Amino acid sequence: MSLPGSRAPGFGDDFPRVYNTDKPRGHELEEDTRVWDIYLDQAKKYDADMIQGFRNIIDDLLVFAPLFSAVVATFAARTSQTLQPDNTQILASLLLENSQLFRTAGNSIVMDTVSAAIRGSRRTSADLWVNGLFITSLTLSLSTALLTILAKQWIQAYTAIVPGDAKTRALVHQFRLQGLIKWRLGDIIESLPLILHGSIGIFLMGLVLYIYQLLT
């Protein structure tokens, strides 16, 4: 606690004019003492730098993550069709088999040579890998978008205006700051671009394998 007439670092000669003098000893933490105004001014400067850094990351993610998720969802929907039975192909195969059976009716030797109709999907392990990579990439990108929105809401709650005197506002701000540190919001926000980068890498792996299938 500063003594009457003392200066806080960083305020220079303007400190006595900006803030009131301290109360007598034993009354420094009352509602109208200058310690709360000093705390709020320093907290405002600290929050400005921290929140601006968070918002820069969040704004970039809110633009890129949804667009990227839409692209990945298109590929995932397309490749998922190869995992399902092709009803048109199955029907055509059944009709071909019936036609061949009618032609070879009564000839057991020739009937044995009739190829069986396709009963299910002809998916390969490569199809499973491609679709699995796309689905994984989509899950990560959507998770990034969701966590980004939650982080943005947390920041809005952190910076919300608190009514009351300087002491009340200082105590509420300290409570919010302790919660932000406890839940490691800064680490979470800084890890979101890494999750999105991983999603992009997985998508590129699936895209390369998908293109390789088309060319072979």
N, C-alpha and C positions, 0 to 999 in steps of 0.2 A: 504494500500500500504506500502510495506517495505521500510525503509530508507536505504541509502547506507551503506554497511557494516553490516546490520542487518541479522539475520538468520531466516529462516522459520522453523517451527517445523518439526522434523523428518529427517532433513538433516545433522545435526551435523556440524562438522568442514569441511566437504566436500562442503558445500553449496557455499562458494565464488568461489571454483574451478569449480563447475558444471555450474553455471550460471554467466552471465555477471553482472556487477554492474548496479544499477538502473540509469535511466536518471535523470537529474535535475528536480526539482519540476515543475509541469505543463506539463511534457513530459512523464509521467509514462505509458501512454496507447498508445504510438506509436508502430509501427509494430515491431521494433527490440528490444523492452524492454523485460526483463526477466519474467515479470508477466505472459506472454502467455506461455512460456516454462514451468513455474512452474504449471500452470493450466493444461496443456496437460499431464504432467507426473502424476499428482495426478488423473486426469480423467482416464488415462490408467489403473492405479491400481484399481480404483473404478469399471471401466467397466469390468475388468478381472474377478473379483469376481462375479459381478452381472450376466454377460453374461454366465459364466460357469454354474451357478446355473440354469439359464433358459434353457441352452442347455441340461443339464442332464435330466430335465423333458421332454423336447421336444423329445429327442432321444428315451427315453423309450416309450413315447406315439406313436411315429411313427412306432415302431416295434409292439406293442401290439394291438393298435386300429384297423389297417387294418385286422389283423388276426382274431380278435374277431368279426369284422363286417362280415367277410366271413362266420364264423360259424353261427352267428345269421341269416344271409341271407338264409342259407341252411334250417334252421328250419322254418323260415317265409315262404319260398316258399313251403315247404312241407305242413304246416298247412293251407296255403291259398287254397289248393286244396279241403279241406273239406267244404269250403264256396261256392264252385261252384257246379252246378248240375252235377251229374254223368251221362253222356249221355249213357254210356253202361248199367247202371242199369235201366235207364228210358226206353231204347229200349227193354230190356229184360222184363220189367214189362208190356209194351204195347203188346208185342207178347204173353205173358201169358194171358193177359186180352182178347185179340182177340181169342185165342185158347179156353178159357173157354166160350166165347160168342157163338162160333160155336157149341160147344158141347151142349149147353143149348138152342139152337135156337128153338123157338116155345113154350118153357115152361117159361112163365112169372114169375112163382113163383121161379123157380131155378135161373133164370137170376138175380133176385134181390139179390141173395147171392154171386154173382160174385164180388170179390174185385176190387176196382178201381185201375188203374195203377198209379204209382208214377209220378207226374207231375213236381216236383221241387226238390230242395236240402233238405236233412234232417239234416241240420246243427242245432246245439244246442247252447245255451247261453255259454256253456263251450268252444265250438269251437271259438266263437267270442272273449271270454276273452283271450284264449291262443294266437290266432293270433294277437289280439290287443297288448298284452304284448310284443310279439316278434317284431312287427313293431315299437313299441315305443322304445324298446331297440336298434333296428337297427338305428333308427333316431338319437338317442343320440350318439351312437358310431360313426356314420358317421359325425355328427356335430363336435364331438371332433377331428376327424382326419382332417376335413377341417380347423377348427380354429387353430390346431397345425401347419398346413402348412402355414397359413397366419402369425402366430406368428414367424415362422422360417424366412419367407421372410422379416418381419419387422426387425428382429434382423440383418439379412444380410445387410439391408439398413442402419441400425444404425451404424454398424461397418465398412461400406464402407470407403475406403481411400479418403480423401479430398485433392486435390492438393492446393498449395498455401503456403503462409508464415504462421508463427505460429499464428498470430492474426486471420487470416481467418479460420484456422482449429479450433481454440478455439471457435470462434463465431458460426461456423457451428455445432460443437459438442454440445454447449450449447442449440442451437435451437432444435437439435434432442432430447436431453435429456428432454427438456421441453415438447416436443410432446409425448415422451414416458410416462412421468408422467401424462400429461393431459388425455391421453387415457387409463391410468391405465393398461398398458401392463403387468406389474408384477402381478397384481391381476387376470387378465385374464388367464395368464399362470398357476398360482397356483390353479385356479379353474378348470382347465381342468381335472386333475386326479379325482376330486370329481364328475364331470359329467360322466366320464367313470365308476366310481364305482357305480353310480346310474344306469347306463345302465346294468352293470353286475347283480346288485340286481334285476332289473326288469326281466332280462332274466332268472334268476334262479327261480323266481316266476312262470313265464310261463312254464319253464321246469318241475317244480314239478307238476303243473296242467296237463301238457301234459302226463307225466308218469302216473299220477293217472287215466286219461281217458283210457290209454291203459290197465291198470290192472283191471278196473271195466267193 
